[in-house]
Every structure is written in C-alpha cells, then in structure tokens.
C-alpha cells in the first residue's frame, strides 16, 4: 500500500493518535468523493451516447420529411441482398459495432439458478464491485481492519441514494441514459448486495476488534444500526430469485416495509456520529418517486376532473381459458412497447398492489374523442393474475375499479431499419403487436423506412389467436396500401394442435443447431375457426416450435438494409435468439462483406430476470 510522504506516521490500530484519526476521516471523505466522481462520469458518458443517437435520429427524420415511402433509402447503410464476398473497409465501423453488440449484449452468462446476465451487465456489476473493494482497502497498512471498518460503512451508506434510484420507476438515471427502470433493476440488486456486504464488514470488524464503551449496545444509536442491518439482511434474502418468485406478492410488500425500516434506522444510527447526510438523500429519492407516481395516478385517472366512470374503471373479458383482456379508457399517451402498472383494488389482496403489464395497443385516439383504449393481455397464473382470471370466468364481461400508473420503459424506434423481425412467445405478443401496428401506421404516413416486417408468434393453442385476430387482420389490411410487406407466422406448440397439417402438403423445417426446433407448415386454416382475417391474408399457421435460427438467417440475408430483431416472451426464447445472432448469421466478417447489421432488442422486466 502507498503512503503520502507528507502524511503523519500511521500507528497500529490499538493506539491511534489524533493525527491518525484525522487522516482516517480525510481518507473516508476523499474516497467517497472519488466514487461519486467515477459514477457521475459513467452516467455522463451514457447520457452523451444517448444524446448523439437522438441527434442522428432527428437528422434522419429531417432529411426524410415529406418523402414518399418508395423514395426513401436507408442512410445508415445501404446493402445488396446477401453477401457479395468482397470486403469493404467503408463498412468497418458497422462491423466493429456488430462485434461489440455480440460480445456485450448477446452473450449471456448464468449468474444463478434460472438467471442470466449479459456481458455488458456483468462488466458494470463487476466493475462496480472492484471499484468499491479498491476504495475500501487502499491505504490500509497491510489491510488492517482499523483503517477500513468505518470506511466500508461510509462507502456503503453514500451509495444508498443510487441504489434507491436504480429501483425507482421514475429516476434521473433513466431520464438521462434512456435505460428503462426494468433493465436497471439487475444493477440495483447487485449494488444493494455489495453494500450489504460492506455494512456487515463494518459491523463484524467493530465486534471482533472490541466495542469501545461509546460504541456498545447500551447506546440507542448503536441499537438502531443493528435493527437496520437486520432489516436490510432480511430484505436482501427475500430478494433472492427462488424466494422472490415463490412468494412474489409477499416479497413486494415486505421489501418496501423492510427497506423503510432500514433507511430510517440507518439514518438514526448515522445521525449520532454526524453522517446522516449519507442516508436522508435516499429517503428523498424514494419520496420523489412516490410523489411522481401519485401525480401520474391523479392525472391518468382524472381524480376530481371527470365524473365519467370510464376514467376510473376497466373492462375485464376472458378471451381464452387462461387469458384476460383488460381494457381501460383513458386520456393517456404512450409509445408502442411501453408498459404500465395496473391497480385493481377489488381483485388484489391489498388495494394498493400495482402490477406491471405491457400495453398491447397503440395510442390512436378514437373518433371525436381524446380518450384512448389502453389494452392489456394478461395470462392468468398464480396470485393476482390467477384471481383476475377467476373473476373474469365468474362474471363474464364486466367492469372493475381500476387505476393506471405509467407509462414506463424505453422501447426502440424501429422506423430507421429496413427489416423488422418481431418474435414473441405467449403473452409476449403484447409487446410485439404494438410494434407491428406502429410500423404499419408510420408507413402509411410516410414516416418509416421499414420495407418488411416478419411477425413470429409462438403460442400453445390455436384458440389463442382470438387474442389478436381482429387487430392483426386490420394491420395486414392496412399494410396493403403501402410498400410495406407484412409476413405473419403463427406457431402452435401444443402436442395436439387444433390445426393438424396434412402429411402430403406439410413442409418440415429442422435446424440441428436449434435443438428441438421443428416446425410443420400448414397451408390452410380450418374454416370453422373464425380468425377475423382478410381473405387475402398472408398469415401462415404452423404446428411446432419455430426454428429461430432458420428464420433469422433467411430474413437477414434477404434484407437490403439494417435489421431489427425484437423478442419478448420466455427467457429461453430470448436466449435462443441471442445465441443465433451470436453465430455467423450476423458476424462482423459478414457485415464487412455486405451483410446488414443487426440490432437486438429484448423486452424483459428486471424483477423477473
């Protein structure tokens, strides 16, 4: 360890001098400041990247304003279909970008039972842990605990506003960087657990080295510290994935209560030695998020502004044995792909429970009305969604009191791509369908560069088509008047599908690198199933699981410009898409030879990742 020549001589832990105590306090303040300078630089860098991307996007929109669809070209890159075999150095930046995307975002590494993280997430997490450890242990005279026992508490406590902000639905980090709160949650959990380790380091070192009289448990401020540490430990234990998933609703309530106890107790503990300033900003950040959410609730649900019951209720309809369609009429604006929190007091165990769902509609105003239909497709499983399904089954189409909080999330802008591949599994269609509708709408208005949309939906039963058949039919019909090609494919994964293919006409597709990915293409739909689709629809119903690798390879190789791949559904589906795009389908060498670059967007709620 290094020591400044001008620093006073440091003596051993058991006989510190006044100079040692002063140096220890100076080091603690300095390293806290250094940590926040580093974190601020990281956020400033991410903000700069977002700003540059916004400027490029605005520049593209300005150049194409007013142009008819047929005259638009992809300014980001223009390629010929397929790989021409010649390496072009002009495409080197796109090739490097492709390599970065593969390494940073498409390589997933297991981090626990049923949980994965991308390389980019792990770099942020491990980088954060390394920085914290270095700042805690540097200049500690051969790792003497006297030097870092209090420094650990300082570094942990000063991070509490950041940890609370990473968990908040409304936070300055998302506003500056464009990273949605649901994706920040994995960083929230990692930083919180790191701080917990640091706080235990502080407590254990104090106990092992002997508690001076002024630090024993006869003092109230010391007991408050113990209470806060126990509450924080229980909260962190409850947030472990297996426990969180098994008792999710209990976790939500207990987490708020336990963290509240921790923050208040921590403030009372730190206030005595004069470090309450570390804690109270976290309470302010938490209160800020709650005030913003309360304001959204008042605005979205027209409290005191409207006597129309439609603004305070939702229509519940059972569209299949396990799926509920929830429709709210609100003066509410959102972007396709965003999600919102729904509060149904008469269905929830607690009247304040808020549950996130992706909005399955686009913000098109109704005729002669400022109100809009906010639609959710909700699979009934356990807990709240199970009770909602039972309510719909017992009451048929009915209305219930409802509140709406949102919107949240930072969905991608797909209008700059040449080809858009939308892949959804089950209720993940709530994310893919609005993106399709938005592309069709903007193509009709001449505000999109997308030439082709491939809509892939993997669902268990054919009857689930009722969820979206009417809306999908309208999208296909609307696309006919534009230069946009819509290629919808529905895969029925049930072992006894409702639409069995005829052996003589079914086409079998099997990709050995996509294990278990067999699809049987059925050329017709049973006439007794009313899908509400136009007679000229290009919709294809296929039995089996989609061969993700085959679909991506065919569509990317045929694209004349950059490709966007958006996926929503089970984590296994997202990982299969990421693995396929990490292979030679979109590798940097192919991009150099003329293949289009590929961007991958994955919808995921951080709490379930």
Buried (B, 14 or more C-beta within 10 A) or exposed (E): EEEEEEBEEBEEBEEBEEEBEEBBEEBBEEBBEBBBEBBEEBBEEBBEEBEEEEEEEEEBEEEBEEEEBEEBBBBBBEBEEBBEEEEBEEBEEBBEBBBEBBBBBBBBEEBEEEBBBBBBBBEBBEEBBEBBBEBBBBBBBEEBBBBBBBBBBBBBBBBBBBBBBBBBBBBEBBEBBBBBBBBBBBBBBBBBBBBBBBBBBBBEBBEEBEEEEEBEEEBEBBBBBEBBBBBBBBBBEBBBBEEBEEEBBBBBEBBEEBBBBBBBBBBBBBBBEEBBEBBBBBBEBBEBBEEBBEEBBEBBBBEEEEEEEBBBBBBBEBBBEBBBBBBBBBBBEBBBBBBBBBBBEEBBEEEEBBBBBBBBBBBEEEEEEEBBBBBBBBBBEEBBBEBBBBBBEEEEEBBBBBBBBBBBBBBBBBBBBBBBBBBBBBBBBBBBBBBBBBBBBBBBEBBBBBBBBBBBBBBBBBBBBBBBBEBBBBBBBBBEEBBBEBBBBBBBBBEEBBBEBEEEEBEEBEBEEBEEBBBBBBEEBEEEBEBEBEEEBEBBBBBBBBBBBBBBBEBBBBBBBBBBBBBBBBBEBBBBBBBBBBBEBBBBEBBBBBBBBBBBBBBBBBBBB
